């Protein structure tokens, strides 16, 4: 089955889908530095791809992508275009509240805010929108939500990395090689990506993009999609249980 994109659906078709599966997936990304071997829209591209894969298996609707996440923490991003230092927490919060109210009027009862970007300010904006909305239940999820049972925070990075998330390293590069190989230039991949953000797990601070592979990206994509399908089905069942 093909993914169901809100922008491509006719009103009567949408009405029928919503009556059966009143949950909408909202992919959220950002535009930010992801080293020299990956495009600036990695978080947005992977968020869209994941939501599409889940939709294709379940038949729920995917909203238009939001590539306006909040990105301020990484030093290499200074000087790059996109959302870097150009959007406020209040702006993203207000946008999500307005969208949620609109989707509620369409008949959706739950909205999954699937974020491909992880940052404190970004999460703060999303959580603020969730707390303000009363007309629709919003839930924030990420690839981590679907794979956290597979992640082991071990001291040895060689053991940890097959199950860990990262920024522009093995995990994201492999996912991009799976979904968008034409956008990846492995000859420009650095030996290591080092992050200086406070509060992140030690195993994410130094990662190794050259360990990425398309086959591992396929394995990751299947793990994320399967976990997402399981969780979204649980959310749909909870709607039916309270109807």
N, C-alpha and C positions, 0 to 999 in steps of 0.2 A: 504494500500500500504506500502511496505517496504521502508526504506530510501535508497537513491541512493548514494553509496560510490564510489568516484572516483577510488580508488584502485581496485575495483571489476568490473569496467565496461570495456567492450571490445570497441575497437576504433570506430567501426561503430555505436554501441549503443550510445556511448558518443557523437558522431557527431550529431546524430539525436536529442538527448536531448538538446544539446547546441543550435541547430538551433531553437528550440522552447522556451527554457528557459535559456538564456545566463547569468545566475547569479549563482555564486558558493558561498556556505557557508564555511567559514574557522573557525573551532572551535579553540579557544586559551585558554589555562589554565596555570597552573604552578604547581610546586611541593613545598608545604610549610606546615608549622604547622597549623593544624586545631583542636587543643585541643587533648585530649587523646582518645576521643570516635569516632573520624573520621579519615579516611585515609589521607595521605599527598596529594593525587591527587584529592581532592574534586572539585577544580575549573575546572580541566580538565574533570573529569567525568561528571559534570553537564553541561559543555559547549557542550560536545559530545552528551549527551542525548537530550538537547534542540534542537540542530541542526538536529539530527536524527528525532525527532518528527515533526519538521517543514518540513523537506524533505519528510517524509512519507505522509504528507497532501497536499503538493504542487507539488512534483516531481522535485525539483531542486537538484543539485549535492552537496554533502558534501565532502570537501577536507580532507586529513589526518589531524588528530589532531596535534596541536602544544602545547606541554607541557613545553614550554620554556619561560614563561612569566617572568617578572622582579619582584622580591620579596625581599625587603630590610628593610621594615619599622617596622615589628613586633618583639619586643624583644624576645618572646618565640621561634622564629625561629632560633636563633643563635645556630649553631652546627648541624642543620639538613641538610641532603643532598638535592640534587635537584638543582633548579635554584638559590638558595639562595647565593648571592654574587658570582655567577659563570658565569653570563652572563651580558654583557654590553648593555646599551641602543642602541649603534651603531650596535651591533651584531643583535639584534632583528629587528631593522629597516632595515638593509641590507637584512636579510633573507626574510622579508615581501616584500621588493621591488623585489627581485629576483623571489619569488613565483608569485607575481602579474604579472610580465612580462611573466612568463611561462604560466600562466592561460590565459592571453590575446592572446597568440599565439594559444591556443586551441580554441579560438573563444568566450570566456567569455567577456562580456562587463562590468559587475559589479561583485565585490567581497565584500561580507559582512564579516567583521572581527568580529566574535562574541566572545567576551571575557567573560570568567567566573571569571576573576580576576580583581580587581579594586585597582589600586595604581598609584600615580602620575607619577613615573618613567615609569611604564608600559604603561600608556596612552600616555606619551610623545613619546615613541618609536613608537607606532602605528600611532599617528598623524603625526610624521615625515615621516613615510613611505607613508602615504596617500598624503602628500604634494609633495612628490618627484615623484610619479608615474603619468605618462601621458598617458600610453597605455591602462589603465583600470581604471574605477572609483571604488575606495575603500571606504567603509562606515564602521565605527566602531559602533557596537551596543552591548548591553548587556541585561540581564533580566530586568534591570531598564528601558531600552528604551521601553520595551514592557508593563511595568506595572506602569509607573510613574503617570498615571492618577488615580491609586488606592492608591498611597502612600500619607499619611497625616502625616506631621511632628508635632505631638501633644506633649504637655508637659507630658501627662500621658502615660507611655510606654505600659501599658496594652491595651490602645486604638490604639496606633501606631503600635505595632509589627505585627499584622496580615497583614499589607501591606508593611512592611519595609524589606529591604535587611539587611544582617548582615554578620559576620564572625564567623563561627563555632557554631552559636547559633540556635534560633528557625527556622529561614528561611532555612539556608543551611542544618541543621540537618533533618528537615522535608522533604526537597527535596531528600536528600540521603535515607531517610527511604522509600520514594516512589520508587525511581529508583534502589537503591542498598542496600536493607535492610540487606543483608548478610555482608556488610562492616561496619555496624554501631554497636557500643557497648554502649548502653544507660547506662549500669551500671557504665561506666567510665566517663559519662558526668558530668561536674562540675555544681555547682549551678548557676554560672554566668561566663560570658566571659567579661573581661574588656580590652578595647583598649586604648592606650595612644597616638595614632597618632593625629597630629594636623589637623584641618580643616574638621574633619568628623562630621556629624550631631550628636547632643547630644543623640538622641534616639538609636544610634548604639554603643555608648561608653560602655554601660553596657547592655548585653543581657542575656537571660536565656535558655540555651539549653534543660533543662528538660521539657520545655513547648512544645517541638516538638512532632509531631505525624505524622503517615503515612497518615491519612486522610487529614490533613492540607497540607502535601506534594503533595497529589494528586490535591487538590484545587489550590495550587500555580502552579504546573506544567501545569494545564489546562489554567490558566490565562496567563502564560508566552507563552505557545505554541499558544494560540489563538491570542494574541497580536503580536507575531512574524509572524504568517501566514498573518495577516492583513497588517503588514508593508512590508513584503517581496513581497506580491502581488502588493502593491503600487509601489515598486521599479521595478518589472517586467513590470507593465503597463507603467511606465515612459520610459522604453526601447522601448516598442512598439510605444509609442507616438512620439518618435524622429527618428524612423526607416524610 
